[in-house]
Amino acid sequence: MYEGVTRTNNVLKLMAKATDLSEAEQKSISAQARFLRGHYYFELKKMWNMVPWIDETTTNFNQPNNVDVWPQITEDLKYAYDNLLPTQSEIGRANKWAAGAYLAKAYLYQHKYELAKPVFDAVITQGQTSSGLKYDLNKSFEDNWLPSRENNPEAVFVIQMAANADPTGPSNANNGDMLNFPYGDGSPFSCCGFFQPSIDLVNHFRTNPATGLPYLTNFNSFPIKTDMGVEAGQAFTPDQGTLDPRLDWTAGRRGIPYHDWGIYPGKPWARDQSYGGPYGPKKNVYWSETADSDGDQGTWAPGTAVNYSIIRFADVLLMAAECEAQIGSLSKAQEYVNRVRARAADHESWLFKYKDDQDPSAGFSDEPAANYKINEYPAGNFTSQGKDYALKAIYYERKIELAMEGHRFFDLVRWGIADQELNAYFSYQGKITSGCEEW
């Protein structure tokens, strides 16, 4: 993070010496640099809280680490929001609306809901991608992780990845995931099996068969059937109960298609099922059909062309819903949550069975891969149930919509419930997998 801070500071220092830049160019460069500096410091703040602030004017680098840097982060992001162009000529460059989403997120983390709300409102109603598309949810949930479709209306601020860009130079692929692919006997990936969805997480995707809604408080009382301890040669029938369709784009499950790689085999692809559980990650994994282009072939383990979303539009809607609930607009909060759930309920976001389980290249059928049932919250539900219920539903929706994307722990911390949620997790998961017991 501080290497990123150093580079943005250097841009600002060197720009001040330039004599051939117009005022508009200086403003654009400054706004882009300060946006990125705000991003790096946001990451530092959320991980370590108090950190030394170093900017382009700093000469004494022995700065204290007991100072709250939220004011400086907010100032950088506010400058970027006020000065960046609404669209950019190059995909990947931050624009006004990416800065607005990040500024509102910074306000949200500080519990400044009244300041965050109007900025979220502007991003939701006026925001557009670098190419000028209005922000929206993709019809297909999976499009957020397909390199051929990633720069889409849902991409607000995304780190661009490129596989096999320069075989003689450093990798520009998503190498943060190099250890995190299904691994074991017969796996097509070379490493390493560490990024597994937990049983507790997967249980969150159970829905009530009568309502199509989640079990907000007692989800582990309705566990999804697992293949823990089931060997490859033993028969296994996947869970037949009602499920949120986002599950099967989030976790690889025994007996369910795993992108176009074939039916997920369960235990053979788990590094150590007793330690980490039976499930495999999915959002970060490229498809077999595009493995040559989307898998980075110049590294010892799988780098990919799968972009990393810092902020996508579904995240914006759920953060905005949280603000609305906190200031008392429960109907608007429900509208945003239902917009996210409606996308998941659309058949274009579902996973379907293969036409031929023995030959995935034959394509997908029109038969859902599992018993999917998901509905929106009924009209007036949040208002009638009250603020605490609305927040519980929003928090739950963030967990299942953004699962495995890196937000959950930091959400728990800012909500002030990390201790109770983690202890409940350890209490449940620790009875099933040994990896949790070690915590």
C-alpha positions as CSV (number, residue, x, y, z in Angstrom):
1,M,0.0,0.0,0.0
2,Y,2.8,2.4,0.8
3,E,4.5,1.7,-2.5
4,G,1.3,2.9,-4.1
5,V,1.2,6.0,-1.9
6,T,4.9,6.7,-2.9
7,R,4.1,6.5,-6.6
8,T,1.1,8.8,-6.3
9,N,3.1,11.3,-4.3
10,N,5.9,11.2,-6.9
11,V,3.3,12.0,-9.6
12,L,2.1,15.0,-7.7
13,K,5.7,16.2,-6.9
14,L,6.9,15.8,-10.4
15,M,3.8,17.4,-11.9
16,A,4.5,20.5,-9.9
17,K,7.8,20.9,-11.8
18,A,6.2,20.4,-15.3
19,T,6.0,23.4,-17.6
20,D,4.1,22.0,-20.5
21,L,0.8,20.9,-18.9
22,S,-2.4,22.8,-19.3
23,E,-4.5,23.6,-16.3
24,A,-7.0,21.0,-17.3
25,E,-4.3,18.4,-17.7
26,Q,-2.9,19.2,-14.3
27,K,-6.3,19.0,-12.7
28,S,-6.9,15.6,-14.3
29,I,-3.5,14.2,-13.3
30,S,-3.9,15.5,-9.8
31,A,-7.4,14.1,-9.4
32,Q,-6.4,10.6,-10.6
33,A,-3.3,10.5,-8.3
34,R,-5.3,11.7,-5.3
35,F,-8.0,9.1,-6.1
36,L,-5.4,6.4,-6.0
37,R,-3.8,7.7,-2.9
38,G,-7.2,7.8,-1.2
39,H,-7.7,4.1,-2.3
40,Y,-4.3,3.0,-0.8
41,Y,-4.9,4.8,2.4
42,F,-8.5,3.5,2.6
43,E,-7.0,0.0,2.5
44,L,-4.4,0.9,5.2
45,K,-7.1,2.5,7.4
46,K,-9.4,-0.4,7.2
47,M,-6.7,-2.9,8.0
48,W,-4.6,-1.1,10.7
49,N,-6.8,1.9,11.7
50,M,-4.1,4.4,12.8
51,V,-1.3,4.7,10.2
52,P,1.4,7.3,9.3
53,W,0.2,9.9,6.7
54,I,2.8,10.6,4.0
55,D,1.9,13.0,1.2
56,E,3.8,14.9,-1.5
57,T,4.8,17.6,0.9
58,T,6.3,15.3,3.6
59,T,10.0,15.7,4.2
60,N,10.3,14.0,7.6
61,F,9.1,10.5,7.0
62,N,9.2,9.6,10.7
63,Q,5.5,10.3,11.1
64,P,3.3,9.2,14.0
65,N,1.0,6.2,13.7
66,N,-1.5,7.3,16.3
67,V,-3.4,9.8,14.1
68,D,-6.8,9.3,12.5
69,V,-6.3,9.7,8.7
70,W,-10.0,9.7,7.7
71,P,-10.0,13.5,7.1
72,Q,-7.1,13.2,4.6
73,I,-8.6,10.2,2.9
74,T,-11.9,12.0,2.6
75,E,-10.2,15.1,1.3
76,D,-8.4,13.2,-1.4
77,L,-11.5,11.4,-2.6
78,K,-13.6,14.5,-2.4
79,Y,-11.1,16.3,-4.6
80,A,-11.2,13.4,-7.1
81,Y,-15.0,13.4,-7.1
82,D,-15.1,17.2,-7.8
83,N,-12.4,17.2,-10.5
84,L,-12.4,13.9,-12.4
85,L,-14.2,13.6,-15.7
86,P,-17.5,11.8,-15.8
87,T,-16.0,9.4,-18.4
88,Q,-12.5,8.4,-19.4
89,S,-11.1,7.6,-22.8
90,E,-9.3,4.5,-21.4
91,I,-11.0,1.6,-19.6
92,G,-9.7,1.2,-16.1
93,R,-9.0,4.9,-15.4
94,A,-11.0,6.2,-12.4
95,N,-13.8,8.7,-13.3
96,K,-15.9,11.0,-11.3
97,W,-18.4,8.3,-10.4
98,A,-15.8,5.8,-9.2
99,A,-14.5,8.6,-7.0
100,G,-18.0,9.4,-5.8
101,A,-18.7,5.7,-4.9
102,Y,-15.4,5.6,-3.0
103,L,-16.1,8.9,-1.2
104,A,-19.5,7.7,-0.1
105,K,-18.0,4.4,1.0
106,A,-15.5,6.4,3.1
107,Y,-18.4,8.4,4.7
108,L,-20.2,5.1,5.4
109,Y,-17.2,3.6,7.1
110,Q,-17.2,6.7,9.4
111,H,-20.9,6.3,10.0
112,K,-21.6,9.6,8.4
113,Y,-24.7,8.4,6.7
114,E,-26.2,11.8,6.0
115,L,-23.1,12.8,4.0
116,A,-22.9,9.4,2.2
117,K,-26.5,9.3,1.0
118,P,-26.5,12.2,-1.5
119,V,-23.3,10.9,-3.1
120,F,-24.7,7.4,-3.4
121,D,-27.8,8.9,-4.9
122,A,-25.8,10.7,-7.5
123,V,-23.8,7.6,-8.4
124,I,-26.9,5.5,-8.7
125,T,-28.9,7.9,-10.8
126,Q,-26.2,9.6,-12.8
127,G,-23.1,7.4,-12.7
128,Q,-21.6,5.9,-15.8
129,T,-18.7,3.7,-16.7
130,S,-15.6,5.0,-18.5
131,S,-17.2,4.1,-21.8
132,G,-20.3,6.0,-21.0
133,L,-22.7,3.1,-20.1
134,K,-25.0,3.9,-17.2
135,Y,-24.3,1.9,-14.1
136,D,-26.6,-1.1,-13.7
137,L,-26.6,-4.7,-12.6
138,N,-25.5,-7.2,-15.2
139,K,-28.3,-9.5,-16.3
140,S,-26.0,-12.4,-15.6
141,F,-24.4,-12.5,-12.1
142,E,-21.5,-14.5,-13.6
143,D,-20.5,-11.7,-16.0
144,N,-18.7,-10.0,-13.2
145,W,-15.9,-12.6,-13.4
146,L,-15.7,-13.4,-17.1
147,P,-12.7,-11.5,-18.6
148,S,-14.5,-11.2,-21.9
149,R,-17.4,-9.4,-20.3
150,E,-15.9,-7.7,-17.2
151,N,-15.8,-4.1,-18.3
152,N,-19.6,-3.8,-18.1
153,P,-22.3,-1.6,-16.5
154,E,-21.6,-3.1,-13.1
155,A,-17.9,-2.3,-13.0
156,V,-17.5,0.9,-10.9
157,F,-13.8,0.6,-9.8
158,V,-12.0,-2.4,-11.1
159,I,-8.4,-3.4,-11.1
160,Q,-7.6,-4.5,-14.7
161,M,-5.8,-7.8,-15.1
162,A,-4.1,-9.2,-18.3
163,A,-2.9,-12.7,-18.7
164,N,0.1,-13.5,-20.9
165,A,0.6,-9.9,-21.7
166,D,4.4,-10.1,-21.9
167,P,6.1,-13.5,-21.7
168,T,9.5,-11.8,-21.1
169,G,8.4,-9.3,-18.5
170,P,6.6,-9.2,-15.2
171,S,3.1,-10.6,-15.0
172,N,0.1,-8.3,-15.3
173,A,-2.2,-11.1,-14.3
174,N,-4.3,-11.5,-11.2
175,N,-1.6,-13.2,-9.2
176,G,-3.1,-12.6,-5.9
177,D,-5.2,-15.7,-6.5
178,M,-2.2,-18.0,-7.3
179,L,-2.7,-20.2,-4.2
180,N,-6.4,-20.2,-4.4
181,F,-7.6,-22.7,-7.0
182,P,-9.1,-26.2,-6.5
183,Y,-6.2,-28.5,-6.0
184,G,-5.7,-32.3,-5.9
185,D,-6.1,-35.5,-7.9
186,G,-7.3,-34.7,-11.3
187,S,-7.6,-30.9,-10.8
188,P,-6.8,-29.0,-14.0
189,F,-5.1,-26.3,-11.8
190,S,-1.6,-26.4,-10.6
191,C,-2.0,-24.8,-7.2
192,C,-3.0,-24.8,-4.2
193,G,-6.4,-25.2,-2.6
194,F,-6.4,-22.6,0.1
195,F,-9.3,-20.3,-0.8
196,Q,-12.3,-22.5,0.2
197,P,-15.9,-21.3,0.9
198,S,-16.8,-22.5,4.4
199,I,-19.7,-24.8,5.2
200,D,-21.1,-21.9,7.3
201,L,-20.9,-19.6,4.3
202,V,-22.6,-22.1,2.0
203,N,-25.4,-22.6,4.5
204,H,-26.3,-18.9,4.1
205,F,-27.6,-19.7,0.6
206,R,-30.5,-21.8,1.9
207,T,-33.9,-20.2,1.2
208,N,-37.2,-20.8,2.8
209,P,-39.2,-23.0,0.5
210,A,-42.4,-21.1,1.3
211,T,-41.1,-17.6,0.8
212,G,-37.9,-17.8,-1.2
213,L,-36.3,-15.6,1.5
214,P,-33.1,-16.4,3.5
215,Y,-33.1,-17.6,7.1
216,L,-31.6,-14.4,8.6
217,T,-30.8,-15.7,12.1
218,N,-30.9,-19.5,12.1
219,F,-29.4,-20.5,8.7
220,N,-27.2,-23.2,10.2
221,S,-30.4,-24.9,11.4
222,F,-31.1,-25.7,7.7
223,P,-27.7,-26.9,6.5
224,I,-27.0,-27.6,2.9
225,K,-26.0,-31.2,2.3
226,T,-22.3,-31.7,2.0
227,D,-20.0,-34.5,0.7
228,M,-17.7,-34.3,3.8
229,G,-16.0,-37.7,4.0
230,V,-17.5,-39.0,0.8
231,E,-14.9,-40.6,-1.5
232,A,-14.8,-40.1,-5.2
233,G,-16.1,-43.6,-5.9
234,Q,-19.0,-43.3,-3.6
235,A,-22.4,-42.1,-4.8
236,F,-23.6,-38.6,-3.7
237,T,-26.7,-36.7,-4.5
238,P,-26.5,-32.9,-4.1
239,D,-28.9,-31.1,-1.8
240,Q,-32.5,-31.1,-3.1
241,G,-33.8,-28.2,-1.0
242,T,-34.4,-24.7,-2.1
243,L,-31.3,-22.6,-2.7
244,D,-30.3,-19.1,-3.7
245,P,-28.8,-19.4,-7.2
246,R,-25.8,-17.2,-6.4
247,L,-24.5,-20.2,-4.4
248,D,-23.5,-22.1,-7.5
249,W,-21.5,-19.2,-8.9
250,T,-19.7,-18.8,-5.6
251,A,-18.9,-22.3,-4.5
252,G,-17.9,-25.5,-6.3
253,R,-20.2,-28.3,-5.0
254,R,-20.0,-32.0,-5.6
255,G,-22.3,-33.1,-8.4
256,I,-22.8,-29.5,-9.8
257,P,-21.2,-28.1,-13.0
258,Y,-18.0,-26.3,-12.3
259,H,-18.0,-23.7,-15.1
260,D,-17.2,-25.7,-18.2
261,W,-14.6,-27.9,-16.5
262,G,-17.1,-30.7,-15.8
263,I,-19.0,-31.9,-12.8
264,Y,-17.3,-30.8,-9.6
265,P,-15.8,-34.0,-8.1
266,G,-15.8,-33.1,-4.4
267,K,-13.0,-34.5,-2.3
268,P,-10.4,-35.2,-5.0
269,W,-10.2,-31.4,-5.7
270,A,-10.0,-30.5,-2.0
271,R,-6.4,-30.1,-0.6
272,D,-7.6,-31.6,2.7
273,Q,-11.3,-31.9,3.1
274,S,-11.1,-32.5,6.9
275,Y,-9.1,-29.3,7.3
276,G,-10.9,-26.8,4.9
277,G,-14.2,-28.5,4.0
278,P,-15.6,-29.8,0.7
279,Y,-16.2,-26.7,-1.3
280,G,-14.0,-24.9,-4.0
281,P,-14.0,-21.3,-5.0
282,K,-15.5,-20.2,-8.3
283,K,-15.6,-16.4,-8.8
284,N,-11.8,-16.2,-9.3
285,V,-11.6,-19.2,-11.6
286,Y,-11.4,-18.9,-15.4
287,W,-13.3,-21.3,-17.8
288,S,-11.8,-24.2,-19.7
289,E,-12.8,-22.8,-23.1
290,T,-10.7,-19.6,-22.5
291,A,-7.9,-21.2,-20.4
292,D,-5.3,-20.4,-22.9
293,S,-6.1,-16.7,-22.9
294,D,-7.5,-16.1,-19.4
295,G,-5.0,-18.3,-17.5
296,D,-1.5,-16.8,-17.1
297,Q,0.7,-19.5,-18.6
298,G,4.0,-17.9,-17.6
299,T,3.7,-18.4,-13.8
300,W,4.3,-21.4,-11.6
301,A,0.7,-21.2,-10.4
302,P,-2.5,-19.9,-11.9
303,G,-2.5,-16.2,-12.4
304,T,-5.6,-15.0,-14.4
305,A,-7.1,-12.3,-16.5
306,V,-10.0,-12.1,-14.0
307,N,-10.3,-8.5,-12.9
308,Y,-10.5,-7.6,-9.2
309,S,-13.6,-5.5,-8.4
310,I,-12.9,-2.9,-5.6
311,I,-16.4,-1.6,-6.0
312,R,-19.2,-3.0,-8.2
313,F,-22.7,-1.6,-8.6
314,A,-24.3,-4.3,-6.5
315,D,-22.0,-3.2,-3.7
316,V,-23.0,0.4,-4.2
317,L,-26.7,-0.5,-4.0
318,L,-26.2,-2.4,-0.8
319,M,-24.1,0.4,0.8
320,A,-26.8,2.9,-0.2
321,A,-29.4,0.6,1.3
322,E,-27.5,0.6,4.6
323,C,-27.4,4.4,4.6
324,E,-31.1,4.6,3.9
325,A,-31.9,2.2,6.7
326,Q,-29.7,4.1,9.1
327,I,-31.4,7.4,8.4
328,G,-34.9,5.9,8.5
329,S,-35.8,5.4,4.9
330,L,-36.6,1.8,5.1
331,S,-38.7,1.6,2.0
332,K,-35.8,2.9,-0.1
333,A,-33.5,0.5,1.6
334,Q,-35.7,-2.4,0.6
335,E,-36.0,-1.1,-2.9
336,Y,-32.2,-1.4,-3.3
337,V,-32.0,-4.8,-1.7
338,N,-34.8,-6.1,-3.8
339,R,-33.0,-4.8,-6.9
340,V,-30.1,-7.0,-6.1
341,R,-32.3,-10.0,-5.3
342,A,-34.3,-9.5,-8.5
343,R,-31.1,-9.9,-10.6
344,A,-30.4,-13.2,-8.7
345,A,-33.9,-14.4,-9.4
346,D,-33.6,-13.7,-13.1
347,H,-33.0,-17.0,-14.9
348,E,-30.1,-15.4,-16.8
349,S,-28.2,-15.5,-13.5
350,W,-28.8,-19.2,-12.8
351,L,-26.5,-22.1,-13.4
352,F,-27.9,-24.9,-15.6
353,K,-27.0,-28.5,-16.0
354,Y,-24.9,-29.7,-18.9
355,K,-26.6,-31.2,-21.9
356,D,-24.2,-34.1,-21.4
357,D,-22.5,-34.6,-18.1
358,Q,-19.8,-36.6,-19.8
359,D,-19.1,-33.9,-22.3
360,P,-19.3,-30.4,-21.0
361,S,-18.3,-29.0,-24.4
362,A,-21.8,-29.9,-25.6
363,G,-23.0,-26.8,-23.6
364,F,-25.6,-26.2,-21.0
365,S,-29.2,-27.3,-21.0
366,D,-32.3,-25.4,-19.9
367,E,-32.6,-27.4,-16.7
368,P,-31.4,-25.6,-13.5
369,A,-28.4,-27.2,-11.8
370,A,-30.3,-27.2,-8.4
371,N,-33.6,-26.4,-6.9
372,Y,-33.3,-22.6,-7.0
373,K,-35.9,-20.4,-5.3
374,I,-35.4,-16.8,-4.5
375,N,-37.8,-14.0,-4.1
376,E,-37.8,-10.3,-3.3
377,Y,-38.8,-9.1,0.2
378,P,-42.6,-8.4,0.1
379,A,-43.9,-4.9,-0.2
380,G,-43.6,-2.9,3.1
381,N,-41.6,-5.7,4.8
382,F,-38.7,-3.5,6.0
383,T,-41.1,-0.8,7.2
384,S,-43.3,-3.1,9.1
385,Q,-40.4,-5.1,10.7
386,G,-38.4,-2.0,11.6
387,K,-34.8,-0.7,11.4
388,D,-33.0,-3.6,13.2
389,Y,-34.7,-6.1,10.9
390,A,-33.9,-4.1,7.8
391,L,-30.2,-3.8,8.8
392,K,-30.0,-7.5,9.5
393,A,-31.4,-8.2,6.0
394,I,-29.0,-5.8,4.4
395,Y,-26.0,-7.3,6.2
396,Y,-27.1,-10.8,5.2
397,E,-27.5,-9.7,1.6
398,R,-24.0,-8.3,1.5
399,K,-22.6,-11.6,2.7
400,I,-24.2,-13.7,0.0
401,E,-24.0,-11.2,-2.9
402,L,-20.3,-10.3,-2.2
403,A,-19.2,-13.6,-0.8
404,M,-15.5,-14.4,-1.4
405,E,-14.8,-10.9,-2.7
406,G,-12.9,-9.6,0.4
407,H,-15.5,-7.4,2.1
408,R,-17.0,-9.5,4.9
409,F,-14.4,-9.1,7.7
410,F,-14.2,-5.4,7.3
411,D,-18.0,-5.1,7.2
412,L,-18.1,-7.0,10.5
413,V,-15.6,-4.6,12.1
414,R,-17.3,-1.4,11.0
415,W,-20.6,-2.8,12.2
416,G,-19.1,-3.5,15.6
417,I,-20.2,-7.2,15.5
418,A,-17.0,-8.9,14.5
419,D,-16.6,-10.6,17.9
420,Q,-20.0,-12.2,18.1
421,E,-20.1,-13.2,14.4
422,L,-16.7,-14.8,14.4
423,N,-17.3,-16.6,17.7
424,A,-20.6,-18.0,16.3
425,Y,-18.7,-19.0,13.1
426,F,-15.9,-20.8,15.1
427,S,-18.5,-22.5,17.3
428,Y,-20.3,-24.0,14.3
429,Q,-17.5,-24.5,11.8
430,G,-15.0,-25.7,14.4
431,K,-17.1,-28.8,15.0
432,I,-16.8,-29.8,11.3
433,T,-13.4,-28.8,10.0
434,S,-10.1,-28.9,11.9
435,G,-8.7,-25.7,10.2
436,C,-11.3,-23.7,12.1
437,E,-10.4,-25.3,15.4
438,E,-6.9,-24.0,15.1
439,W,-8.2,-20.5,15.3
